[in-house]
Amino acid sequence: MKIIDLAPGDERLITDLLPVLRELRPHLTEDVFRDVYAEGHGQGLRFTAAYDDDGVCRGAAGWRLVVNTSTLRSVYVDDLVTADAARSTGVGRELLGHLEQRARDLGCHWFTLDSATHRTDAHRFYLRERMSITAFHFMKDLT
């Protein structure tokens, strides 16, 4: 497995990473994704792709370095998805491990993510990977 960061403007964001990411975020069109990354990159958003030995993208992650009063310095994972065809093959574990190491390398105190309440398979995975449920995440629709 090869895990690499994809910079803004890298066409692999659209050709390789976006199809995997859309399995988790089906509302993302190419244009919306480009706009989100253009604005989000300035706020620290990064995307990392996991490729199998045949050069096919099997995992995608969106993440950022966050400094705040609750976690001090942490890596927050916006998105973590393994392509449906590659689930339970170790892609998620390798991608998660890669991001955890990135957090350590960046001097972080915590590695955090949110997972929607209905994603019970993801919750089992995160618990198996020794992550803890530490908070509730609240939202209000402003549209």
C-alpha angles and dihedrals in degrees: 000000000000118000118194140168116240116214125214110281094028104133090215086075088070102029099041114013103037096059089055093043091051089063085071099027107034092169091070114106121184091258095047091047092050091049093048092050093045091055098031095051089067087054092051101269113155133175126216126190130202116213126194123226090273092057095253118140107241101165139032134191134184114197145154142196109250129192116191143135097265102052099013098209119006145147110241117200112215095181134013118172137160117204110258091241090056101044116133092018097105098262094117092047092050093046092047091048091049091053092046089054090048088055091051091048089052091054095250126168094204143025111210143177141160125231124194114252094243094056096091094156089056090048091054089051094050093047090049087052089057097255118143132220101239107159149013119247115217127200138181123198108234097185 
